[in-house]
Amino acid sequence: MDKDKIEIIGDNHISTSVETPLRADAFEKTDEEKIKNIRYHFGKIMEELGLNLNDDSLSGTPYRFAKMYVKELFYGLNPKNKPKLSVFENKYGYKKMLVEQNITIDSSCEHHFLPITGHAHIAYVPKDKVIGLSKINRLVDYYAHRPQVQERLSLQVLKELQEALGTDDVIVMVSAKHLCVSSRGIKDKNSFTTTIEYGGCFENEKNRQDFFKIIGNDAVI
C-alpha cells in the first residue's frame, strides 16, 4: 500500500468491519511470549530513534511498554478477559428507560495507537431481563481496551447488550477526544467526536430525545 493511501485511511478513520480484525492465530502465544517479543522489537524502535538503552531511565522502558500493551491497554483483545454479563429476571416489572451515563472511555486509535478518551452514555428499556449496572461499565471498558475505531466501539457495545438483554431497545452514545487529531495532523485541541447507535424503541425520535434530555445536563467529555 502506498504512503498516500496509508495516510488517507488513517486520517479518515476508515473501518473494515464491526469485528476487530484479528488473525486466526491471535491467541496461540501466551501473554508472556507476546511481552517478550514486543519488548525486543520496541527496544529496536527506541534504538532506531537514537535512544541509549543503557541509560538507567530508559533500560526498563521496552519491558514496561510491552507489559502495558499486553496486560493493560489492549487486554480487551483477548476473549478470556471478556466480562460475564450477569442478567436477572425483571421481577420488578420495570419497563421504563434505564440510563447509565458518563462511563469512562479509555481507548486507543487503531490507526496511530494514540489515546481516545471520553465518555459513553447508554440506555435500555428492559423486557424480561435486567443487567447489573457495573456490567455495563465493564463491557464498555473491555471493548475500549483494544485498538479501536469509535464507530466500531459503539456498535460492539450495542450488539453485545442487545444480545445479553434479549431486546433491541438499546442506545449507545460515545463522545471522545482523539489524540491523533489533537496531537498530530490538524492538531485541533478542542474538537471531539460523537457517535450514536441504537435499535428497537429508540428508532422513535421521541424516545431518543428523552434519552438526550436525561444525559444533556450531566454529559461530560
Backbone as a chain_set.jsonl record, in Angstrom:
{"seq": "MDKDKIEIIGDNHISTSVETPLRADAFEKTDEEKIKNIRYHFGKIMEELGLNLNDDSLSGTPYRFAKMYVKELFYGLNPKNKPKLSVFENKYGYKKMLVEQNITIDSSCEHHFLPITGHAHIAYVPKDKVIGLSKINRLVDYYAHRPQVQERLSLQVLKELQEALGTDDVIVMVSAKHLCVSSRGIKDKNSFTTTIEYGGCFENEKNRQDFFKIIGNDAVI", "coords": {"N": [[0.846, -1.19, 0.0], [0.597, 2.221, -0.891], [2.18, 5.23, 0.432], [0.545, 7.552, 0.482], [-2.085, 6.519, 0.411], [-2.121, 5.132, 2.812], [-1.988, 7.26, 4.641], [-4.435, 8.532, 4.059], [-6.349, 6.614, 4.847], [-5.825, 6.5, 7.603], [-6.328, 9.185, 8.463], [-9.015, 9.45, 7.915], [-10.237, 7.636, 9.507], [-11.096, 5.052, 8.68], [-12.941, 2.076, 8.836], [-13.131, -1.485, 8.639], [-14.839, -3.511, 9.467], [-17.392, -4.604, 11.805], [-16.371, -6.31, 13.621], [-13.337, -6.604, 15.473], [-10.35, -6.625, 13.648], [-8.692, -9.52, 13.704], [-6.029, -11.9, 13.609], [-6.114, -15.417, 12.763], [-4.491, -16.895, 14.416], [-4.24, -15.432, 16.717], [-4.184, -15.845, 19.503], [-2.507, -17.893, 20.117], [0.001, -17.65, 21.209], [1.315, -17.171, 24.499], [0.64, -14.617, 26.989], [3.041, -13.916, 28.162], [4.923, -14.676, 26.246], [4.253, -12.908, 24.199], [4.817, -10.461, 25.452], [7.584, -10.702, 25.725], [8.421, -10.723, 23.024], [7.427, -8.251, 22.047], [8.799, -6.542, 23.708], [11.423, -6.878, 22.782], [11.225, -5.927, 20.101], [10.264, -3.308, 20.454], [12.378, -2.23, 21.799], [14.206, -2.144, 19.714], [12.995, -0.229, 18.116], [13.308, 2.023, 19.755], [16.083, 2.184, 19.712], [16.472, 2.792, 17.005], [15.472, 5.34, 17.014], [17.527, 6.599, 18.173], [17.966, 6.466, 20.877], [19.561, 5.775, 24.009], [19.728, 2.752, 25.353], [21.127, 1.86, 27.483], [21.014, 3.687, 29.429], [19.943, 4.423, 32.714], [17.337, 5.365, 33.069], [16.016, 4.611, 30.76], [16.42, 1.918, 30.318], [14.611, 0.002, 31.26], [12.352, 0.544, 29.828], [11.451, -0.774, 27.354], [10.428, -3.251, 28.346], [8.455, -2.34, 30.158], [6.771, -1.015, 28.401], [5.934, -3.149, 26.726], [4.603, -4.844, 28.541], [2.561, -3.124, 29.371], [1.093, -2.838, 26.969], [0.148, -5.477, 26.466], [-1.065, -6.351, 28.893], [-2.567, -4.215, 29.861], [-3.4, -1.773, 28.163], [-4.426, -3.112, 25.902], [-5.884, -5.291, 26.785], [-8.428, -6.02, 26.199], [-8.464, -7.338, 23.789], [-8.29, -10.05, 24.095], [-10.46, -12.748, 24.314], [-10.746, -14.201, 26.686], [-10.702, -12.371, 28.688], [-13.089, -11.135, 28.667], [-15.858, -9.65, 30.265], [-18.296, -11.346, 32.262], [-21.632, -11.057, 31.534], [-23.866, -10.551, 33.761], [-27.203, -11.189, 33.951], [-30.571, -10.643, 35.089], [-33.796, -11.807, 36.09], [-36.484, -9.697, 35.327], [-37.981, -8.876, 37.82], [-39.179, -6.746, 39.03], [-40.779, -5.71, 37.155], [-40.06, -3.507, 35.742], [-40.318, -1.145, 33.219], [-39.497, 1.143, 32.019], [-37.137, 3.568, 30.667], [-33.745, 2.893, 31.387], [-30.821, 4.409, 32.388], [-27.346, 4.598, 32.048], [-24.782, 6.705, 32.562], [-21.97, 8.813, 31.545], [-19.822, 6.985, 31.47], [-16.527, 6.035, 31.674], [-14.364, 6.307, 28.904], [-11.484, 4.882, 27.764], [-9.414, 4.452, 25.467], [-7.719, 3.389, 22.405], [-6.665, 4.65, 19.292], [-6.815, 2.758, 16.363], [-5.38, 3.401, 14.124], [-3.226, 5.046, 14.66], [-2.418, 4.342, 17.15], [-2.781, 6.052, 19.297], [-4.148, 7.755, 22.199], [-7.708, 7.576, 22.846], [-10.065, 9.345, 24.504], [-12.853, 9.775, 26.653], [-16.391, 9.667, 27.169], [-19.069, 7.301, 27.58], [-22.576, 6.974, 27.094], [-25.335, 5.18, 27.972], [-28.412, 3.542, 27.394], [-31.244, 1.456, 28.105], [-34.366, -0.255, 27.598], [-35.932, -2.354, 29.678], [-37.091, -5.703, 29.132], [-37.756, -8.824, 29.66], [-35.445, -9.137, 31.069], [-32.931, -7.714, 33.226], [-29.814, -5.996, 33.741], [-26.83, -6.179, 35.726], [-25.651, -3.105, 36.922], [-22.897, -2.384, 37.001], [-21.868, -4.101, 35.159], [-22.37, -3.046, 32.675], [-20.551, -0.924, 32.57], [-18.179, -2.405, 32.741], [-18.29, -3.838, 30.37], [-18.089, -1.821, 28.426], [-15.517, -0.901, 29.078], [-13.999, -3.169, 28.477], [-14.307, -3.51, 25.629], [-13.277, -1.074, 24.876], [-10.613, -1.277, 25.496], [-8.738, -2.037, 23.38], [-7.138, -1.772, 20.174], [-8.952, 0.647, 18.456], [-11.777, 1.87, 16.527], [-13.988, 4.517, 16.802], [-16.633, 4.321, 15.873], [-16.926, 1.563, 15.558], [-16.565, 0.679, 18.191], [-18.885, 1.705, 19.417], [-20.86, 0.202, 18.111], [-20.139, -2.433, 18.798], [-20.565, -2.508, 21.576], [-23.309, -1.927, 21.638], [-24.468, -4.157, 20.224], [-23.673, -6.286, 21.833], [-24.993, -5.77, 24.263], [-27.665, -5.812, 23.409], [-27.932, -8.488, 22.711], [-27.397, -9.779, 25.182], [-29.466, -8.799, 26.793], [-31.716, -9.526, 25.453], [-33.241, -7.847, 23.863], [-33.886, -5.284, 21.43], [-34.002, -2.728, 22.275], [-31.982, -0.608, 22.899], [-29.617, 2.009, 23.349], [-26.615, 3.623, 22.458], [-24.286, 6.05, 23.107], [-21.31, 7.689, 22.343], [-18.901, 10.021, 23.24], [-15.888, 11.508, 22.505], [-12.433, 12.51, 22.734], [-9.793, 12.516, 20.37], [-6.476, 11.81, 20.287], [-5.012, 11.538, 17.994], [-6.019, 13.45, 16.425], [-5.718, 15.788, 17.941], [-3.001, 15.93, 18.638], [-1.444, 15.525, 16.421], [-1.299, 15.885, 12.808], [-3.973, 17.915, 12.031], [-3.996, 19.036, 14.544], [-6.006, 19.933, 16.33], [-7.149, 21.081, 19.257], [-9.543, 21.251, 20.611], [-11.794, 19.947, 19.56], [-14.206, 17.221, 19.565], [-15.47, 13.899, 19.096], [-18.608, 12.459, 18.358], [-20.559, 9.562, 18.471], [-23.459, 7.661, 17.707], [-25.459, 4.897, 18.251], [-28.281, 2.783, 17.865], [-31.313, 0.88, 18.495], [-34.522, -0.829, 18.115], [-37.005, 0.51, 20.24], [-35.775, 2.948, 20.288], [-35.549, 3.812, 17.764], [-37.594, 5.457, 17.448], [-38.098, 8.889, 17.381], [-38.94, 10.487, 19.567], [-38.325, 8.916, 21.813], [-35.559, 8.851, 21.608], [-35.017, 11.555, 21.988], [-35.856, 11.864, 24.624], [-33.863, 10.385, 25.899], [-31.605, 11.949, 25.219], [-32.224, 14.289, 26.594], [-32.035, 13.452, 29.243], [-29.285, 12.885, 29.546], [-28.253, 15.282, 28.876], [-27.648, 17.488, 30.681], [-25.679, 16.51, 32.308], [-23.778, 15.156, 30.865], [-20.406, 14.664, 30.08], [-17.155, 15.323, 28.654]], "CA": [[0.0, 0.0, 0.0], [1.45, 3.401, -0.98], [2.139, 6.08, 1.629], [-0.596, 8.462, 0.437], [-3.288, 5.778, 0.775], [-1.998, 4.855, 4.245], [-2.357, 8.49, 5.354], [-5.861, 8.787, 3.862], [-7.079, 5.688, 5.703], [-5.663, 6.916, 8.993], [-6.965, 10.472, 8.737], [-10.46, 9.343, 7.782], [-10.716, 6.641, 10.47], [-11.825, 4.024, 7.96], [-13.047, 0.773, 9.496], [-13.498, -2.514, 7.665], [-15.78, -4.491, 9.984], [-17.822, -4.418, 13.187], [-15.46, -7.131, 14.418], [-11.94, -6.19, 15.486], [-9.616, -7.503, 12.732], [-7.708, -10.351, 14.389], [-5.543, -13.074, 12.89], [-6.63, -16.691, 13.273], [-3.576, -17.408, 15.45], [-4.011, -14.296, 17.614], [-4.034, -16.195, 20.922], [-1.7, -19.112, 20.265], [1.116, -17.328, 22.102], [0.937, -16.715, 25.834], [0.921, -13.205, 27.247], [4.466, -13.774, 28.468], [5.638, -14.733, 24.962], [3.987, -11.648, 23.497], [5.58, -9.407, 26.131], [8.999, -10.891, 25.372], [8.652, -10.314, 21.631], [7.192, -6.808, 21.915], [9.924, -5.907, 24.4], [12.571, -6.889, 21.869], [11.005, -5.078, 18.929], [10.175, -1.908, 20.844], [13.751, -1.823, 22.075], [14.809, -1.815, 18.421], [12.426, 1.059, 17.7], [13.978, 3.05, 20.542], [17.445, 2.315, 19.19], [16.388, 3.497, 15.721], [15.258, 6.745, 17.327], [18.78, 7.133, 18.687], [17.98, 6.466, 22.332], [20.563, 4.922, 24.641], [19.033, 1.827, 26.249], [21.96, 1.592, 28.653], [20.692, 4.701, 30.428], [19.097, 3.862, 33.775], [15.943, 5.783, 32.897], [15.436, 4.003, 29.562], [16.732, 0.491, 30.179], [13.435, -0.823, 31.521], [11.203, 1.01, 29.058], [10.874, -1.784, 26.447], [9.611, -4.2, 29.104], [7.265, -1.652, 30.67], [5.923, -0.777, 27.231], [5.347, -4.423, 26.284], [3.651, -5.295, 29.562], [1.422, -2.21, 29.31], [0.302, -3.16, 25.787], [-0.494, -6.784, 26.56], [-1.834, -6.536, 30.12], [-3.39, -3.069, 30.23], [-4.051, -1.018, 27.098], [-5.102, -3.949, 24.92], [-6.365, -6.523, 27.404], [-9.721, -6.331, 25.616], [-8.343, -8.162, 22.586], [-8.356, -11.467, 24.433], [-11.806, -13.128, 24.759], [-10.764, -14.74, 28.051], [-10.857, -11.24, 29.598], [-14.416, -10.558, 28.489], [-16.649, -9.769, 31.494], [-19.549, -12.084, 32.178], [-22.743, -10.122, 31.678], [-24.883, -11.134, 34.63], [-28.549, -10.628, 33.777], [-31.511, -11.163, 36.07], [-35.206, -11.683, 35.732], [-37.041, -8.376, 35.628], [-39.053, -9.159, 38.773], [-39.874, -5.512, 39.383], [-41.65, -5.31, 36.059], [-39.645, -2.164, 35.327], [-40.456, -1.081, 31.757], [-39.087, 2.453, 31.531], [-35.74, 3.681, 30.292], [-32.702, 2.861, 32.412], [-29.676, 5.099, 31.779], [-26.03, 4.607, 32.695], [-24.108, 7.759, 31.805], [-20.613, 9.226, 31.898], [-18.932, 5.828, 31.617], [-15.221, 6.438, 31.162], [-13.759, 5.673, 27.73], [-10.018, 4.98, 27.746], [-9.153, 3.548, 24.36], [-6.607, 3.742, 21.524], [-6.974, 4.671, 17.864], [-6.089, 1.669, 15.702], [-4.591, 3.905, 13.003], [-1.992, 5.668, 15.142], [-2.152, 3.852, 18.506], [-2.808, 7.172, 20.224], [-5.32, 7.636, 23.073], [-9.062, 8.094, 22.672], [-10.599, 9.481, 25.861], [-14.148, 10.424, 26.7], [-17.43, 9.006, 27.957], [-20.201, 6.649, 26.921], [-23.875, 7.098, 27.747], [-26.061, 4.01, 27.485], [-29.735, 3.319, 27.973], [-32.053, 0.365, 27.553], [-35.688, -0.441, 28.165], [-35.982, -3.783, 29.994], [-38.239, -6.57, 28.868], [-37.743, -9.888, 30.657], [-34.166, -9.186, 31.766], [-32.172, -6.519, 33.571], [-28.394, -6.323, 33.866], [-26.122, -5.486, 36.795], [-25.183, -1.832, 36.378], [-21.447, -2.362, 36.807], [-21.531, -4.912, 33.994], [-22.361, -2.159, 31.513], [-19.255, -0.244, 32.609], [-17.13, -3.371, 32.447], [-18.364, -4.173, 28.95], [-17.505, -0.69, 27.701], [-14.08, -0.903, 29.34], [-13.423, -4.307, 27.752], [-14.219, -3.228, 24.199], [-12.434, 0.103, 24.682], [-9.201, -1.611, 25.67], [-8.181, -2.679, 22.198], [-7.065, -0.761, 19.111], [-10.355, 0.838, 18.13], [-12.406, 2.956, 15.788], [-15.107, 4.865, 17.683], [-17.871, 3.783, 15.325], [-16.955, 0.131, 15.863], [-16.763, 0.547, 19.636], [-20.305, 1.941, 19.698], [-21.628, -0.933, 17.592], [-19.827, -3.634, 19.564], [-21.257, -2.413, 22.861], [-24.739, -2.032, 21.353], [-24.856, -5.522, 19.853], [-23.456, -7.158, 22.99], [-26.065, -5.528, 25.218], [-28.915, -6.296, 22.823], [-27.943, -9.95, 22.809], [-27.475, -10.189, 26.586], [-30.75, -8.393, 27.374], [-32.816, -10.085, 24.685], [-34.08, -6.767, 23.336], [-33.216, -4.294, 20.577], [-34.259, -1.4, 22.836], [-30.726, -0.143, 23.498], [-28.968, 3.127, 22.669], [-25.236, 3.845, 22.902], [-23.687, 7.3, 22.626], [-19.927, 7.861, 22.78], [-18.276, 11.297, 22.908], [-14.494, 11.327, 22.891], [-11.341, 13.228, 22.085], [-8.821, 11.652, 19.713], [-5.165, 12.457, 20.256], [-4.497, 11.553, 16.622], [-6.494, 14.728, 15.876], [-5.246, 16.928, 18.735], [-1.549, 15.99, 18.821], [-0.769, 15.385, 15.125], [-2.176, 16.311, 11.728], [-4.579, 19.235, 12.174], [-3.685, 19.481, 15.906], [-7.162, 20.647, 16.885], [-7.167, 20.71, 20.674], [-10.853, 21.434, 21.244], [-12.881, 19.162, 18.974], [-14.41, 15.839, 19.985], [-16.284, 13.118, 18.164], [-19.756, 11.789, 18.967], [-21.209, 8.517, 17.683], [-24.708, 7.187, 18.307], [-26.039, 3.693, 17.656], [-29.476, 2.421, 18.619], [-32.267, -0.017, 17.841], [-35.79, -1.017, 18.812], [-37.837, 1.673, 20.535], [-35.022, 4.182, 20.098], [-35.764, 4.279, 16.392], [-38.585, 6.519, 17.606], [-37.389, 10.126, 17.706], [-39.286, 10.958, 20.907], [-37.55, 8.15, 22.793], [-34.177, 9.326, 21.533], [-34.969, 12.882, 22.599], [-35.927, 11.653, 26.076], [-32.519, 9.966, 26.289], [-30.71, 13.102, 25.113], [-32.555, 15.224, 27.675], [-31.515, 12.908, 30.505], [-27.823, 13.0, 29.609], [-27.848, 16.608, 28.419], [-27.088, 18.395, 31.678], [-24.564, 15.909, 33.061], [-22.806, 14.52, 29.996], [-19.113, 15.338, 30.042], [-16.123, 14.738, 27.789]], "C": [[0.885, 1.245, 0.0], [1.197, 4.331, 0.202], [0.941, 7.015, 1.643], [-1.879, 7.767, 0.865], [-3.286, 5.455, 2.263], [-2.432, 6.074, 5.055], [-3.853, 8.767, 5.251], [-6.7, 7.904, 4.775], [-7.011, 6.127, 7.156], [-6.407, 8.187, 9.325], [-8.475, 10.393, 8.677], [-11.071, 8.272, 8.687], [-11.573, 5.564, 9.793], [-11.788, 2.717, 8.74], [-13.555, -0.244, 8.494], [-14.582, -3.455, 8.149], [-16.214, -4.098, 11.392], [-16.924, -5.218, 14.125], [-14.047, -6.56, 14.353], [-11.139, -7.143, 14.6], [-8.473, -8.24, 13.434], [-7.278, -11.505, 13.491], [-6.075, -14.341, 13.534], [-5.78, -17.225, 14.422], [-3.312, -16.368, 16.548], [-3.69, -14.692, 19.048], [-3.285, -17.517, 21.119], [-0.51, -18.884, 21.19], [0.567, -16.893, 23.462], [1.216, -15.215, 25.967], [2.408, -12.981, 27.482], [5.303, -13.817, 27.188], [5.452, -13.439, 24.182], [4.792, -10.51, 24.116], [7.055, -9.5, 25.764], [9.287, -10.379, 23.966], [8.471, -8.809, 21.441], [8.324, -6.03, 22.584], [11.134, -5.807, 23.473], [12.38, -5.873, 20.743], [10.885, -3.604, 19.305], [11.545, -1.367, 21.232], [14.461, -1.405, 20.795], [14.277, -0.486, 17.893], [13.117, 2.195, 18.453], [15.402, 3.274, 20.058], [17.457, 3.082, 17.87], [16.15, 4.987, 15.926], [16.497, 7.407, 17.911], [18.887, 7.148, 20.192], [18.98, 5.449, 22.876], [19.888, 4.028, 25.683], [19.887, 1.419, 27.449], [21.734, 2.623, 29.755], [19.715, 4.123, 31.452], [17.62, 4.182, 33.571], [15.249, 5.048, 31.76], [15.551, 2.484, 29.511], [15.512, -0.409, 30.39], [12.226, -0.473, 30.685], [10.644, -0.037, 28.096], [10.002, -2.802, 27.162], [8.33, -3.548, 29.601], [6.262, -1.413, 29.543], [5.2, -2.056, 26.824], [4.297, -4.916, 27.268], [2.392, -4.432, 29.53], [0.519, -2.558, 28.127], [-0.491, -4.442, 25.983], [-1.466, -6.856, 27.737], [-2.817, -5.405, 30.418], [-4.121, -2.456, 29.043], [-4.891, -1.892, 26.172], [-5.566, -5.29, 25.495], [-7.687, -6.968, 26.79], [-9.654, -7.111, 24.315], [-8.602, -9.636, 22.882], [-9.744, -11.834, 24.979], [-11.858, -13.663, 26.19], [-10.947, -13.622, 29.086], [-12.239, -10.598, 29.514], [-15.241, -10.727, 29.76], [-17.912, -10.586, 31.264], [-20.691, -11.115, 32.46], [-23.872, -10.782, 32.466], [-26.212, -10.425, 34.408], [-29.496, -11.348, 34.729], [-32.938, -10.996, 35.558], [-35.733, -10.323, 36.193], [-38.26, -8.528, 36.552], [-39.818, -7.907, 39.183], [-40.911, -5.13, 38.333], [-41.331, -3.917, 35.565], [-39.611, -2.094, 33.805], [-40.06, 0.271, 31.18], [-37.587, 2.458, 31.218], [-34.818, 3.635, 31.515], [-31.422, 3.391, 31.766], [-28.442, 4.966, 32.66], [-25.178, 5.594, 31.904], [-22.741, 8.098, 32.378], [-19.707, 8.046, 32.248], [-17.606, 6.18, 30.952], [-14.789, 5.611, 29.953], [-12.264, 5.93, 27.767], [-9.536, 3.983, 26.699], [-7.953, 4.028, 23.549], [-7.048, 3.655, 20.075], [-6.151, 3.601, 17.145], [-5.227, 2.142, 14.538], [-3.273, 4.529, 13.426], [-1.576, 5.172, 16.526], [-1.977, 5.006, 19.493], [-4.117, 7.129, 21.018], [-6.602, 8.236, 22.5], [-9.658, 8.155, 24.074], [-11.927, 10.223, 25.834], [-15.115, 9.651, 27.561], [-18.479, 8.366, 27.061], [-21.452, 6.863, 27.768], [-24.774, 6.036, 27.124], [-27.412, 3.899, 28.178], [-30.365, 2.09, 27.339], [-33.402, 0.351, 28.251], [-35.863, -1.936, 28.427], [-37.252, -4.458, 29.483], [-38.248, -7.637, 29.955], [-36.49, -9.873, 31.524], [-33.676, -7.787, 32.111], [-30.726, -6.958, 33.8], [-27.801, -5.563, 35.044], [-25.458, -4.23, 36.249], [-23.681, -1.828, 36.113], [-21.026, -3.159, 35.582], [-21.524, -4.081, 32.715], [-21.012, -1.441, 31.436], [-18.125, -1.185, 32.226], [-17.107, -3.747, 30.967], [-17.753, -3.056, 28.102], [-15.992, -0.688, 27.861], [-13.38, -2.004, 28.551], [-13.248, -3.98, 26.271], [-13.363, -1.995, 23.913], [-10.956, -0.252, 24.72], [-8.704, -2.559, 24.575], [-7.975, -1.577, 21.16], [-8.453, -0.6, 18.501], [-10.592, 1.923, 17.091], [-13.687, 3.257, 16.551], [-16.431, 4.307, 17.192], [-18.021, 2.304, 15.662], [-17.21, -0.107, 17.343], [-18.238, 0.702, 19.987], [-21.151, 0.749, 19.279], [-21.388, -2.204, 18.4], [-20.56, -3.645, 20.895], [-22.763, -2.582, 22.657], [-25.162, -3.471, 21.12], [-24.708, -6.486, 21.022], [-24.579, -7.0, 24.008], [-27.411, -6.013, 24.685], [-29.025, -7.807, 22.954], [-28.132, -10.406, 24.247], [-28.859, -9.921, 27.179], [-31.948, -8.973, 26.636], [-33.782, -9.032, 24.179], [-33.237, -5.865, 22.44], [-33.29, -2.896, 21.162], [-33.057, -0.878, 23.619], [-30.202, 1.028, 22.669], [-27.602, 3.359, 23.301], [-24.735, 5.137, 22.272], [-22.286, 7.425, 23.211], [-19.44, 9.228, 22.315], [-16.837, 11.25, 23.408], [-13.551, 12.235, 22.109], [-10.335, 12.218, 21.541], [-7.481, 12.376, 19.645], [-4.535, 12.421, 18.868], [-4.992, 12.79, 15.881], [-5.846, 15.895, 16.615], [-3.728, 17.043, 18.828], [-0.764, 15.795, 17.526], [-1.742, 15.88, 14.047], [-2.669, 17.732, 11.925], [-4.282, 19.86, 13.528], [-4.789, 20.376, 16.488], [-7.373, 20.188, 18.325], [-8.576, 20.656, 21.272], [-11.951, 20.515, 20.728], [-12.997, 17.787, 19.63], [-15.397, 15.193, 19.026], [-17.404, 12.43, 18.926], [-20.337, 10.771, 17.991], [-22.422, 8.001, 18.449], [-25.193, 5.971, 17.539], [-27.235, 3.268, 18.508], [-30.34, 1.467, 17.814], [-33.576, -0.033, 18.61], [-36.56, 0.269, 19.012], [-37.109, 2.985, 20.326], [-34.962, 4.621, 18.637], [-36.787, 5.409, 16.39], [-37.892, 7.787, 18.11], [-37.697, 10.618, 19.114], [-38.483, 10.227, 21.976], [-36.078, 8.565, 22.783], [-34.05, 10.679, 22.213], [-35.06, 12.794, 24.124], [-34.555, 11.26, 26.619], [-31.569, 11.157, 26.29], [-30.971, 14.114, 26.222], [-31.969, 14.756, 28.999], [-30.011, 13.132, 30.61], [-27.342, 14.423, 29.351], [-27.145, 17.472, 29.435], [-25.834, 17.85, 32.341], [-23.497, 15.294, 32.173], [-21.532, 15.334, 29.942], [-18.169, 14.615, 29.108], [-14.885, 14.487, 28.618]], "O": [[1.823, 1.333, 0.793], [0.172, 4.249, 0.879], [0.369, 7.257, 2.706], [-2.681, 8.346, 1.599], [-4.333, 5.498, 2.908], [-3.158, 5.942, 6.04], [-4.478, 9.184, 6.226], [-7.647, 8.375, 5.404], [-8.021, 6.127, 7.859], [-7.055, 8.266, 10.368], [-9.158, 11.189, 9.321], [-12.276, 8.029, 8.64], [-12.646, 5.216, 10.284], [-10.741, 2.306, 9.239], [-14.326, 0.096, 7.597], [-15.198, -4.142, 7.334], [-15.514, -3.363, 12.088], [-16.74, -4.848, 15.284], [-13.61, -6.089, 13.303], [-11.234, -8.358, 14.776], [-7.426, -7.66, 13.719], [-8.074, -12.022, 12.708], [-6.442, -14.343, 14.709], [-6.285, -17.925, 15.299], [-2.285, -16.42, 17.225], [-2.994, -13.954, 19.746], [-3.414, -18.169, 22.155], [-0.062, -19.805, 21.874], [-0.517, -16.317, 23.549], [1.936, -14.629, 25.159], [2.967, -11.972, 27.049], [6.28, -13.08, 27.06], [6.396, -12.936, 23.574], [5.376, -9.694, 23.404], [7.701, -8.481, 25.519], [10.279, -9.684, 23.743], [9.267, -8.166, 20.757], [8.753, -4.989, 22.086], [11.784, -4.764, 23.398], [13.265, -5.063, 20.468], [11.35, -2.739, 18.564], [11.839, -0.19, 21.022], [15.221, -0.438, 20.785], [15.019, 0.291, 17.293], [13.47, 3.213, 17.858], [15.875, 4.409, 19.998], [18.332, 3.915, 17.635], [16.575, 5.805, 15.11], [16.523, 8.62, 18.121], [19.795, 7.771, 20.742], [19.211, 4.4, 22.274], [19.521, 4.49, 26.763], [19.411, 0.707, 28.334], [22.207, 2.453, 30.879], [18.772, 3.418, 31.091], [16.755, 3.359, 33.869], [14.03, 4.876, 31.787], [14.847, 1.836, 28.737], [15.401, -1.464, 29.765], [11.181, -1.113, 30.807], [9.423, -0.176, 28.031], [8.949, -3.182, 26.65], [7.248, -4.123, 29.484], [5.056, -1.591, 29.72], [3.989, -2.043, 26.603], [3.221, -5.356, 26.864], [1.282, -4.95, 29.649], [-0.704, -2.572, 28.273], [-1.686, -4.479, 25.693], [-2.575, -7.37, 27.591], [-3.791, -5.606, 31.144], [-5.338, -2.604, 28.926], [-5.949, -1.466, 25.708], [-5.633, -6.292, 24.784], [-8.036, -8.147, 26.848], [-10.691, -7.509, 23.786], [-9.077, -10.376, 22.021], [-10.163, -11.29, 26.0], [-12.901, -13.587, 26.84], [-11.307, -13.893, 30.231], [-12.52, -9.626, 30.216], [-15.322, -11.835, 30.29], [-18.519, -10.521, 30.196], [-20.713, -10.442, 33.49], [-24.717, -11.479, 31.906], [-26.338, -9.223, 34.643], [-29.267, -12.492, 35.121], [-33.225, -10.152, 34.71], [-35.456, -9.873, 37.305], [-39.403, -8.339, 36.136], [-40.962, -7.988, 39.629], [-41.808, -4.328, 38.593], [-42.197, -3.219, 35.038], [-38.94, -2.905, 33.167], [-40.261, 0.523, 29.992], [-36.875, 1.485, 31.471], [-35.089, 4.263, 32.539], [-30.989, 2.89, 30.728], [-28.498, 5.197, 33.868], [-24.882, 5.368, 30.73], [-22.398, 7.738, 33.504], [-18.929, 8.104, 33.2], [-17.579, 6.579, 29.788], [-14.839, 4.381, 29.975], [-11.831, 7.082, 27.798], [-9.282, 2.819, 27.005], [-7.254, 4.958, 23.952], [-7.722, 2.706, 19.677], [-4.931, 3.545, 17.301], [-4.425, 1.369, 14.013], [-2.313, 4.547, 12.657], [-0.509, 5.535, 17.022], [-1.144, 4.95, 20.398], [-5.093, 6.532, 20.563], [-6.589, 9.238, 21.786], [-9.746, 7.135, 24.758], [-12.1, 11.183, 25.082], [-14.726, 9.049, 28.561], [-18.74, 8.821, 25.947], [-21.388, 6.923, 28.996], [-24.954, 5.994, 25.907], [-27.536, 4.13, 29.381], [-30.067, 1.73, 26.201], [-33.555, 0.879, 29.353], [-35.937, -2.713, 27.475], [-38.324, -3.857, 29.417], [-38.705, -7.374, 31.068], [-36.452, -10.506, 32.579], [-33.954, -6.816, 31.407], [-30.451, -8.136, 34.023], [-28.213, -4.44, 35.334], [-24.776, -4.283, 35.226], [-23.243, -1.311, 35.085], [-19.952, -2.926, 35.027], [-20.772, -4.368, 31.784], [-20.406, -1.359, 30.368], [-17.222, -0.811, 31.477], [-16.041, -3.949, 30.384], [-16.991, -3.32, 27.172], [-15.265, -0.496, 26.887], [-12.291, -1.793, 28.017], [-12.161, -4.154, 25.721], [-12.786, -1.879, 22.832], [-10.14, 0.39, 24.058], [-8.316, -3.7, 24.824], [-8.604, -0.525, 21.272], [-9.067, -1.58, 18.079], [-9.735, 2.765, 16.821], [-14.41, 2.329, 16.914], [-17.26, 3.869, 17.99], [-19.11, 1.846, 16.01], [-17.983, -0.992, 17.709], [-18.778, -0.083, 20.767], [-22.052, 0.334, 20.007], [-22.32, -2.965, 18.659], [-21.113, -4.669, 21.297], [-23.418, -3.298, 23.416], [-26.106, -3.954, 21.746], [-25.519, -7.397, 21.187], [-25.064, -7.99, 24.556], [-28.211, -6.566, 25.439], [-30.09, -8.336, 23.271], [-28.926, -11.307, 24.517], [-29.366, -10.717, 27.97], [-33.072, -8.918, 27.135], [-34.984, -9.274, 24.073], [-32.037, -5.7, 22.656], [-32.703, -1.967, 20.608], [-33.11, -0.726, 24.839], [-30.327, 1.04, 21.445], [-27.45, 3.3, 24.521], [-24.759, 5.294, 21.051], [-22.092, 7.285, 24.419], [-19.551, 9.561, 21.135], [-16.589, 10.986, 24.584], [-13.838, 12.66, 20.99], [-10.061, 11.196, 22.17], [-7.368, 13.43, 19.02], [-3.618, 13.194, 18.59], [-4.454, 13.145, 14.832], [-5.464, 16.885, 15.991], [-3.21, 18.133, 19.072], [0.463, 15.891, 17.535], [-2.877, 16.249, 14.351], [-1.864, 18.661, 11.98], [-4.311, 21.084, 13.659], [-4.519, 21.432, 17.058], [-7.734, 19.037, 18.57], [-8.77, 20.07, 22.337], [-12.956, 20.328, 21.413], [-12.029, 17.258, 20.174], [-16.069, 15.871, 18.248], [-17.185, 11.882, 20.006], [-20.576, 11.084, 16.825], [-22.41, 7.916, 19.677], [-25.322, 6.012, 16.315], [-27.199, 3.381, 19.733], [-30.131, 1.271, 16.617], [-33.729, 0.654, 19.62], [-36.751, 1.037, 18.069], [-37.745, 4.031, 20.198], [-34.399, 5.667, 18.313], [-36.844, 6.212, 15.459], [-37.194, 7.768, 19.124], [-36.801, 11.119, 19.795], [-38.014, 10.841, 22.934], [-35.435, 8.622, 23.831], [-33.084, 10.925, 22.936], [-34.411, 13.565, 24.832], [-34.136, 11.742, 27.671], [-30.816, 11.356, 27.243], [-30.035, 14.729, 26.734], [-31.466, 15.561, 29.783], [-29.519, 13.53, 31.666], [-26.174, 14.74, 29.576], [-26.153, 18.127, 29.112], [-25.022, 18.608, 32.871], [-22.42, 14.943, 32.657], [-21.572, 16.553, 29.778], [-18.358, 13.437, 28.806], [-13.883, 13.996, 28.098]]}, "num_chains": 1, "name": "protein.A"}
